[in-house]
């Protein structure tokens, strides 16, 4: 994978308009770097310890230094089409065209060149082991992965409609089950209770739980709000709430709130602003980033008191569908800083620096920034601005639940 250096200087800071009066937060953002890949598409991005990993159609995993995406090397593999990458601690997990998973270990002193330590299922020259490996292996692309920290279990979702659970320490597949009627597109784990979330092109989101003391997984809930393929999931939690987001091919983002007493997921409504498919979601703190086939990235902020989701900004710059997103916090004294990494089918990888201010709108530092045309804003009240003012369509079930809570003693 060859990526050129940024072809243009950093964009100026862009001021997102205040859609509502203060103290509604204000968001500033700019594009730190934009790199073009000459061969193929970047499928996956992972961020860990100041390092960025990208996977693509090639058999190389590229390594970059935050935040400007300065290339620092690559990992060579025997199989390309790296559809999913996940980084946790000193481990890196990657999926490949041969329907296998590679496990890499990053040393404490040099994270730039991880070493491959395992392959799932493991390779073996013995016939009996090859048969076992064949039974354990996926039969189609592994599209998504999730890691349950507490038990060291790696979950993989595939276009073969199955989910597999792997014990990373001994490389064994401890469970395999048909989860959906079509391709599995996204998989996540709630690190607090081990619940597993899957989404599929069959239009369903399903919630699974591992049986106590066993390796098998049971279906607990099916969320079938969508009428089109569900491409992506995101989880967002705070001390008093837990939310599940899903993005679908009809351009909507549905969300559910977990009831603290019953544990049920109550449909809160949906965010309808994207024109085409929502392909990727990332949740960090109370912000949700959504990448779409319409080439834009929307930044949403959730108000936990009202469940209102405000669109703070629309990041424009890609010329093709936004395929994947990753984000990490950059905490600052005045504003919450976030680095967002986006890859598009236009073969570009972009880095955005986003700042969210909790109070009043900050003054522009110079006339050039003040005059800059902002995304979803101009003095004539564009249609994009009106889109940003749209509130989510609230679910009747969620509204009824909130009204009941208010009448509780």
Secondary structure, 3 states (H helix, E strand, C coil): CCECCCCCCCCCCEECCCCCCCCCCEEEEEEEEEEEECCCCEEEEEEECCEEEEEECCCEEEEEECCCCEEEEEEECCCCCCCCEEEECCEEEEECCCCCEEEEECCCCCCCCCEEEEEECCCCCCHHHHHHHHHHCCCCCEEEEEEECCCCEEEEEECCCEEEEEECCCCEEEEEEECCCCCEEEEEECCCCCCEEEEECCCCEEEEEECCCCCCEEEEEEECCCCCCEEEEEEEEECCEEEEEEEECCCCEEEEEECCCCCCEEEEEEECCCCCCEEEEEEECCEEEEEECCCCEEEEEECCCCCCEEEEEEECCCCCCEEEEEEEEEECCCEEEEEEEEEECCCEEEEEEEEEECCCCCCCCCHHHHHCCCCCCCCCCCHHHHHHCCCCEECHHHHHHHHHHHCCC
